[in-house]
Amino acid sequence: MMISSVEFFENLPPKECASCGDVIDEMHECYGNDCQTCAEEKVL
């Protein structure tokens, strides 16, 4: 049985930082895989 697309997206796990594993508070225009802290460390 197929589930609706809404149900599929509601059941996705939260996005995690690729570097430290913390949960990322996503913004609609952001496709990054690192949290703000890790992203800032990479720039410096």
C-alpha positions as CSV (number, residue, x, y, z in Angstrom):
1,M,0.0,0.0,0.0
2,M,1.3,3.5,-0.9
3,I,1.4,6.2,1.7
4,S,0.7,9.8,0.9
5,S,3.5,12.2,0.2
6,V,2.5,14.3,3.2
7,E,2.7,11.3,5.5
8,F,6.1,10.3,4.0
9,F,7.6,13.7,4.7
10,E,6.1,14.0,8.2
11,N,7.7,10.7,9.2
12,L,11.2,11.6,8.0
13,P,13.8,11.7,10.9
14,P,15.3,15.1,11.8
15,K,18.3,16.1,9.7
16,E,21.7,15.7,11.5
17,C,25.0,17.5,11.1
18,A,27.4,15.5,8.9
19,S,30.3,16.5,11.1
20,C,29.1,16.3,14.8
21,G,25.7,14.5,14.5
22,D,23.7,17.2,16.2
23,V,20.2,17.8,14.9
24,I,20.0,20.7,12.5
25,D,17.2,23.3,12.6
26,E,16.5,23.4,8.9
27,M,15.6,26.5,7.0
28,H,13.6,26.2,3.8
29,E,16.4,27.7,1.6
30,C,19.3,25.8,3.2
31,Y,20.7,22.6,1.7
32,G,23.8,22.4,3.9
33,N,24.7,19.2,5.8
34,D,26.6,20.9,8.7
35,C,25.2,22.7,11.7
36,Q,26.0,26.4,12.1
37,T,28.9,25.7,14.6
38,C,30.6,23.2,12.3
39,A,30.1,25.4,9.2
40,E,31.7,28.3,11.0
41,E,34.7,26.2,12.0
42,K,35.2,25.1,8.4
43,V,35.3,28.7,7.3
44,L,37.9,29.8,9.8
